[in-house]
């Protein structure tokens, strides 16, 4: 397995195409082996948030960074302003706490965890640009933001001399989300992906493997939210096609599902393994190159991805 790398606008070095999520990292003892494995395989992009675990996840990550910082520090994606405190004035307060928990002075990418569309985009952008000028964030963007709002925010930023959105963290996977996982959750579609690629906006998709929908475990035994959001007849068809392709390639079905996301060059999918063994399985997707014919086969309707 060889890690693949890409660029996120506003980040001054290459980042791993796969992002390690930290929302399940509730203890140092379980998180440390997973982080060490990810970095040992060339990964360097980490996703965390003020709201994860009531702050525990950021604290665990901060402890690991203090004790085990690699030769080259990780690229950190942090998020804030999650409901019920989804407001521009929340950013400074929550970012201060996140920086303290993480033990850093600046995060590479800062994402608004949700959007309140009653708030004009200019107010969001002004608050984010203030943190850029303060040196506390590098690039910025939004999680679960509609593309129309991203376009509007970026246009506003550029009109006022700002940098605009560099990244969006919406759901995207081979399986299409049938209903929101949580209130306010938004999925990206193929048109969004094309727009992101044209406009140098990175997509950092959460639940990039549809919460285990493509694993070998009976879906009925897995997360009930996964069943609610992804276990549909159309997605079962996608899973069957992925199983057939995986059998031909001699890999696991879940690898094909993640390779599908990686085939979109604007995407830096988040994975959420519980231990190094699960991480090793997920990273196997890096060995798979899906051509246009394979993407069309997986979609099952002639689309090329």
Rosetta blueprint (number, residue, H / E / L):
1 X L
2 X L
3 X L
4 X L
5 X E
6 X E
7 X L
8 X L
9 X L
10 X L
11 X L
12 X L
13 X L
14 X L
15 X E
16 X E
17 X L
18 X L
19 X E
20 X E
21 X E
22 X L
23 X L
24 X L
25 X L
26 X L
27 X L
28 X H
29 X H
30 X H
31 X H
32 X H
33 X H
34 X H
35 X H
36 X H
37 X H
38 X H
39 X H
40 X H
41 X L
42 X L
43 X L
44 X L
45 X E
46 X E
47 X E
48 X L
49 X L
50 X L
51 X L
52 X H
53 X H
54 X H
55 X H
56 X H
57 X H
58 X H
59 X H
60 X H
61 X H
62 X H
63 X H
64 X H
65 X H
66 X H
67 X H
68 X H
69 X L
70 X L
71 X L
72 X L
73 X L
74 X L
75 X E
76 X E
77 X E
78 X E
79 X E
80 X E
81 X L
82 X L
83 X L
84 X L
85 X L
86 X L
87 X L
88 X L
89 X L
90 X H
91 X H
92 X H
93 X H
94 X H
95 X H
96 X H
97 X H
98 X H
99 X H
100 X H
101 X H
102 X H
103 X L
104 X L
105 X L
106 X L
107 X E
108 X E
109 X E
110 X E
111 X E
112 X E
113 X L
114 X L
115 X L
116 X L
117 X L
118 X L
119 X L
120 X L
121 X H
122 X H
123 X H
124 X H
125 X H
126 X H
127 X H
128 X H
129 X H
130 X H
131 X H
132 X H
133 X H
134 X L
135 X L
136 X L
137 X E
138 X E
139 X E
140 X E
141 X E
142 X E
143 X E
144 X L
145 X L
146 X L
147 X H
148 X H
149 X H
150 X H
151 X H
152 X H
153 X H
154 X H
155 X H
156 X H
157 X H
158 X H
159 X H
160 X L
161 X L
162 X L
163 X L
164 X L
165 X L
166 X L
167 X E
168 X E
169 X E
170 X L
171 X E
172 X L
173 X L
174 X L
175 X L
176 X L
177 X L
178 X L
179 X L
180 X L
181 X L
182 X L
183 X L
184 X L
185 X L
186 X L
187 X E
188 X L
189 X L
190 X H
191 X H
192 X H
193 X H
194 X H
195 X H
196 X H
197 X H
198 X H
199 X L
200 X L
201 X L
202 X E
203 X E
204 X L
205 X L
206 X L
207 X L
208 X L
209 X L
210 X H
211 X H
212 X H
213 X L
214 X L
215 X L
216 X L
217 X L
218 X L
219 X H
220 X H
221 X H
222 X L
223 X L
224 X H
225 X H
226 X H
227 X H
228 X H
229 X H
230 X H
231 X L
232 X L
233 X H
234 X H
235 X H
236 X H
237 X H
238 X H
239 X H
240 X H
241 X H
242 X H
243 X H
244 X H
245 X H
246 X H
247 X H
248 X H
249 X H
250 X L
251 X L
252 X L
253 X H
254 X H
255 X H
256 X H
257 X H
258 X H
259 X H
260 X H
261 X H
262 X H
263 X L
264 X L
265 X L
266 X L
267 X E
268 X L
269 X L
270 X E
271 X E
272 X L
273 X L
274 X L
275 X L
276 X H
277 X H
278 X H
279 X H
280 X H
281 X H
282 X H
283 X H
284 X H
285 X H
286 X H
287 X H
288 X L
289 X L
290 X L
291 X L
292 X H
293 X H
294 X H
295 X H
296 X H
297 X H
298 X H
299 X H
300 X L
301 X L
302 X L
303 X L
304 X L
305 X L
